[in-house]
């Protein structure tokens, strides 16, 4: 947990409760008690990832709505005040952004509520929504509030662990979330209790709501461990998130845990996690999601070279029968459609394909 005390040159302003209550609050801040918002802090401050701020909307761009903690996406208007978190973002189909070095104007780079400084963007998206930080939010002791002060309890490792299945993919929009949600649905259809966690990415509730709707419970993500995003985190930090999530969900005595890993194999944090000993030791089976056939060949080869237990392919490509056939022509692993994944037979398929070294504990 990081507690940041402010230097004496900073300006503290007591926050009016009505002002905080009427500000539009973002998803990533949902775990923080509104009662902790006591002061606005201004001055020559270098913000840190995970710190909360009150900001004003100056110009509407790519993100015209802000995801509320409830899941509702609130429309933004110029002049709105919003409660968001500082953070980095890595999104090949949207923005690459980094932490600002001052409290000057910046951008809203994710609808889940990330304030950041855009480095570059995809040519097909609009410019980011422009915001002006009004001040960092601080508690009654005048310490800047950070998401890592509001996290799930650190649960000890369980003596027995559930079946752990990971979904990774070729790219940002390879169909990982849909694949993971369909596996959740299939396993719940077979009578299993299933939980879900997203290890990496940028804070947003959309994936969590989808897992809940598919039947998973509990559903958590890295924001529940205290991070607005995982871009630029060390490998040890990402591994720690995964292990804390597994331990927390295992304490609910679920039969299976579905882990989603954001972005594609080429992304630094993703590849580092997948190459770690901790991932190999804890994950029983891997599904690979892809948007096109050719990436299946290179993706499966990448995973198999690292001895990862990849057992099947799915993803956005299965929406096209032609692309599915192409993938089947260049990959020996099963290519599973959404209908295959939601079938109650998916449980027996997974058990039949888990490598022998991992299968004994589920027999």
C-alpha positions in Angstrom: 0.0 0.0 0.0 1.3 3.5 -0.9 0.6 6.4 1.3 1.7 9.7 -0.2 2.1 12.7 2.1 2.0 16.1 0.5 4.8 18.7 0.6 4.2 21.9 2.5 3.9 24.0 -0.7 0.8 22.1 -1.8 -2.6 23.7 -1.4 -5.4 21.8 0.4 -9.0 22.6 -0.2 -11.8 21.0 1.9 -14.2 19.2 -0.5 -17.9 20.0 -0.4 -19.9 16.8 0.0 -22.4 17.8 -2.6 -19.7 18.4 -5.1 -18.3 14.9 -4.6 -21.8 13.4 -4.7 -22.7 15.0 -8.0 -19.4 14.3 -9.7 -19.5 11.3 -12.2 -17.5 8.5 -10.6 -15.7 5.9 -12.7 -15.5 2.1 -12.5 -11.9 1.9 -11.4 -12.6 3.9 -8.3 -15.5 1.7 -7.2 -13.7 0.1 -4.2 -12.8 3.4 -2.6 -15.3 4.7 0.1 -16.8 8.0 -0.9 -16.4 9.0 2.8 -12.6 9.1 2.3 -12.8 12.0 -0.1 -12.0 14.9 2.2 -9.5 17.2 0.4 -8.5 18.4 -3.0 -4.8 18.8 -3.4 -3.1 21.2 -5.9 0.5 22.2 -6.5 3.7 21.1 -8.0 3.1 17.4 -7.6 4.2 14.5 -9.7 1.2 12.2 -9.8 1.5 8.4 -9.4 -0.4 5.5 -11.1 -3.5 4.6 -9.1 -3.9 8.0 -7.4 -7.5 9.4 -7.6 -8.3 12.9 -9.0 -11.2 15.1 -9.6 -11.1 16.4 -13.2 -13.2 18.6 -15.5 -14.2 17.6 -19.0 -13.0 20.1 -21.5 -13.7 18.5 -24.9 -15.5 15.3 -25.8 -13.5 12.9 -27.9 -13.2 9.1 -28.3 -14.8 8.4 -24.9 -18.1 10.2 -24.7 -19.3 8.2 -21.8 -17.8 7.2 -18.5 -18.4 3.8 -17.0 -20.0 4.1 -13.6 -19.3 1.6 -10.8 -22.7 0.1 -11.3 -22.0 -0.7 -15.0 -24.1 2.1 -16.4 -22.2 4.3 -18.9 -22.9 7.9 -18.1 -22.9 10.4 -20.9 -20.3 13.1 -20.6 -20.8 16.8 -21.2 -18.3 19.6 -21.4 -17.9 21.0 -17.8 -18.7 17.8 -16.1 -16.6 16.9 -13.1 -15.4 13.3 -13.0 -13.6 11.1 -10.4 -11.0 9.0 -12.2 -7.6 7.4 -11.6 -4.2 8.2 -13.1 -2.6 5.3 -15.0 -0.9 4.1 -18.1 -2.7 2.5 -21.0 -1.6 0.0 -23.7 -4.3 -0.5 -26.4 -3.1 -1.1 -30.0 -6.6 -0.4 -31.3 -7.0 2.8 -29.3 -4.4 4.6 -27.2 -0.9 4.2 -26.0 -0.5 6.6 -23.0 1.7 7.2 -20.1 1.5 8.8 -16.7 1.7 12.7 -16.8 4.5 14.3 -14.8 2.4 17.2 -13.6 -1.2 18.0 -12.8 -1.6 19.8 -16.1 -4.3 19.0 -18.7 -4.3 15.4 -19.9 -6.7 12.9 -21.5 -9.4 10.4 -20.5 -8.0 7.3 -22.3 -10.4 4.6 -21.1 -14.1 4.6 -20.3 -13.4 2.8 -17.1 -11.8 6.0 -15.8 -8.1 6.4 -16.6 -6.4 9.8 -16.8 -3.2 9.8 -18.8 -1.1 11.5 -21.4 -1.6 10.2 -25.0 1.6 9.2 -26.8 0.0 7.8 -29.9 -3.3 6.4 -31.1 -4.9 4.2 -33.7 -5.7 6.1 -36.9 -9.3 5.1 -36.8 -10.2 6.4 -33.4 -11.0 9.9 -32.5 -8.7 12.1 -30.4 -9.0 11.4 -26.7 -11.5 13.3 -24.5 -9.6 16.2 -23.0 -9.7 16.8 -19.2 -8.3 19.2 -16.7 -7.3 17.9 -13.3 -8.8 20.0 -10.6 -6.8 18.3 -7.9 -5.8 15.0 -6.4 -8.1 13.5 -3.8 -6.9 13.1 -0.2 -8.3 11.6 3.0 -8.9 13.2 6.3 -5.2 12.9 7.2 -4.3 14.7 4.0 -2.8 11.7 2.3 -3.4 11.2 -1.4 -5.8 8.4 -2.0 -4.5 5.5 -4.1 -6.4 2.4 -5.3 -3.8 0.2 -3.6 -5.2 1.3 -0.2 -8.6 -0.4 -1.1 -8.0 -4.0 -2.1 -9.2 -7.5 -1.5 -7.7 -9.2 1.6 -4.6 -11.2 1.0 -5.8 -14.8 1.3 -3.3 -17.6 2.1 -2.7 -20.3 -0.6 -5.3 -23.1 -0.3 -4.4 -26.7 0.3 -6.4 -27.8 -2.7 -6.9 -25.7 -5.8 -9.6 -25.7 -8.5 -9.1 -26.4 -12.2 -7.4 -23.3 -13.5 -7.9 -22.4 -17.2 -6.3 -19.4 -18.8 -7.4 -17.6 -22.0 -4.8 -15.6 -23.9 -4.8 -14.4 -27.5 -3.3 -12.9 -30.6 -4.3 -9.3 -30.1 -6.5 -6.8 -28.3 -9.6 -7.9 -30.2 -8.9 -11.5 -30.7 -12.0 -12.6 -28.8 -10.4 -13.5 -25.4 -13.3 -12.2 -23.3 -16.0 -13.9 -25.3 -14.0 -17.1 -25.3 -13.5 -16.9 -21.5 -17.2 -16.1 -21.0 -18.3 -19.0 -23.2 -16.1 -21.4 -21.2 -17.6 -20.1 -18.0 -21.1 -20.8 -19.4 -20.1 -24.3 -20.6 -18.7 -25.2 -17.3 -21.6 -23.9 -15.3 -23.9 -25.8 -17.7 -22.1 -28.9 -16.7 -22.9 -28.2 -13.1 -19.6 -26.7 -11.9 -19.1 -23.6 -9.7 -16.9 -21.3 -11.7 -15.0 -18.1 -10.7 -13.2 -15.6 -13.0 -10.4 -13.1 -12.9 -8.8 -10.8 -15.3 -5.1 -10.6 -14.6 -3.9 -7.8 -16.9 -5.3 -4.9 -18.9 -6.8 -1.5 -18.3 -9.6 -1.0 -15.7 -13.1 -1.6 -17.2 -16.1 -3.3 -15.9 -17.3 -4.6 -19.3 -15.4 -7.9 -19.1 -16.4 -8.5 -15.4 -20.1 -7.9 -16.2 -19.9 -10.4 -19.1 -18.3 -13.1 -16.8 -21.0 -12.5 -14.2 -23.7 -12.8 -16.8 -22.2 -16.1 -18.0 -22.5 -17.5 -14.5 -19.1 -16.9 -12.9 -19.0 -15.9 -9.2 -16.9 -14.4 -7.7 -15.6 -12.2 -10.6 -12.5 -10.0 -9.9 -9.9 -8.2 -11.8 -6.6 -6.4 -11.2 -8.4 -3.2 -10.0 -9.5 -5.3 -7.0 -5.8 -5.8 -6.2 -5.3 -2.0 -6.3 -4.2 -1.2 -9.9 -5.8 1.0 -12.5 -3.9 -0.8 -15.3 -1.0 -3.3 -15.5 0.9 -1.6 -18.4 4.5 -1.0 -17.3 4.3 -3.2 -14.3 7.2 -5.6 -13.4 6.8 -9.3 -14.0 6.9 -9.9 -10.3 4.0 -7.5 -9.8 1.9 -9.2 -12.4 2.6 -12.6 -11.0 1.7 -11.3 -7.6 -1.7 -10.2 -9.0 -2.3 -13.6 -10.5 -1.4 -15.5 -7.3 -3.5 -13.2 -5.1 -6.5 -13.7 -7.5 -6.1 -17.5 -7.5 -5.8 -17.7 -3.7 -8.8 -15.4 -3.2 -11.1 -17.2 -5.6 -10.0 -20.7 -4.4 -11.1 -19.7 -0.9 -14.7 -19.8 -2.3 -14.4 -23.5 -2.9 -15.1 -23.2 -6.6 -14.5 -26.0 -9.1 -12.8 -23.9 -11.7 -11.2 -20.5 -12.2 -11.1 -18.9 -15.6 -8.2 -16.4 -16.0 -8.2 -13.8 -18.8 -4.9 -12.2 -19.9 -5.2 -8.9 -21.9 -3.8 -8.0 -25.2 -1.7 -10.3 -27.3 1.5 -12.5 -27.0 3.6 -9.6 -28.3 2.7 -7.3 -25.4 5.5 -7.1 -22.9 3.6 -7.8 -19.7 1.6 -10.6 -21.3 4.6 -12.5 -22.7 6.5 -12.1 -19.4 3.7 -13.6 -17.4 3.2 -16.5 -19.8 6.9 -17.2 -19.8 7.1 -17.3 -16.0 7.5 -20.4 -13.9 4.6 -19.3 -11.7 2.2 -19.3 -14.7 3.3 -22.8 -15.8 3.0 -24.2 -12.3 -0.5 -22.8 -11.6 -2.4 -23.0 -14.9 -3.8 -26.4 -16.0 -5.0 -25.6 -19.5 -4.7 -22.7 -22.0 -7.1 -21.6 -24.7 -5.8 -19.4 -27.5 -8.2 -16.8 -29.0 -7.5 -15.2 -32.4 -9.1 -13.0 -34.9 -7.6 -14.6 -38.0 -6.2 -17.9 -39.1 -2.5 -17.1 -39.7 -2.0 -15.8 -36.2 -3.2 -19.2 -34.9 -0.2 -20.9 -36.4 2.4 -18.4 -34.9 0.5 -18.1 -31.6 0.3 -21.9 -31.0 3.9 -22.3 -31.9 4.9 -19.6 -29.5 2.9 -21.2 -26.6 4.1 -24.7 -27.3 7.7 -23.7 -27.5 7.3 -22.6 -23.9 5.7 -25.9 -22.9 2.4 -24.2 -22.0 -0.6 -26.6 -21.9 -2.5 -25.0 -24.8 -5.4 -27.4 -25.7 -7.7 -25.5 -28.1 -8.2 -22.4 -30.3 -11.3 -20.2 -30.4 -11.9 -16.4 -30.6 -13.2 -13.9 -33.1 -12.2 -16.0 -36.1 -14.8 -18.7 -35.3 -17.6 -16.2 -36.3 -16.5 -16.9 -39.9 -16.8 -20.5 -41.2 -14.2 -19.7 -43.8 -11.7 -18.4 -41.3 -12.4 -21.3 -39.1 -11.7 -23.8 -41.9 -8.5 -21.9 -42.7 -7.4 -22.3 -39.0 -8.2 -26.0 -39.0 -6.0 -26.4 -42.1 -2.9 -25.0 -40.4 -3.4 -26.1 -36.8 -3.6 -29.5 -35.3 -5.4 -28.4 -32.2 -9.2 -28.3 -32.0 -10.8 -25.1 -33.2 -13.9 -24.6 -31.0 -16.8 -22.3 -31.8 -19.0 -20.5 -29.2 -21.5 -23.4 -29.5 -18.7 -25.8 -28.6 -17.5 -23.8 -25.6 -21.0 -23.3 -24.0 -21.8 -27.0 -24.3 -21.8 -28.9 -21.0 -19.3 -31.3 -22.8 -16.6 -28.7 -22.5 -15.7 -29.9 -19.0 -15.0 -33.5 -20.2 -13.1 -32.0 -23.2 -10.8 -30.0 -20.9 -10.1 -33.0 -18.7 -9.4 -35.2 -21.6 -6.9 -32.8 -23.0 -5.0 -31.6 -19.9 -1.5 -32.8 -20.0 -0.9 -36.0 -17.9 1.4 -34.2 -15.5 -1.5 -31.9 -14.4 -4.4 -34.3 -14.8 -3.9 -36.6 -11.8 -5.3 -34.1 -9.2 -8.7 -34.0 -11.0 -9.2 -37.7 -11.5 
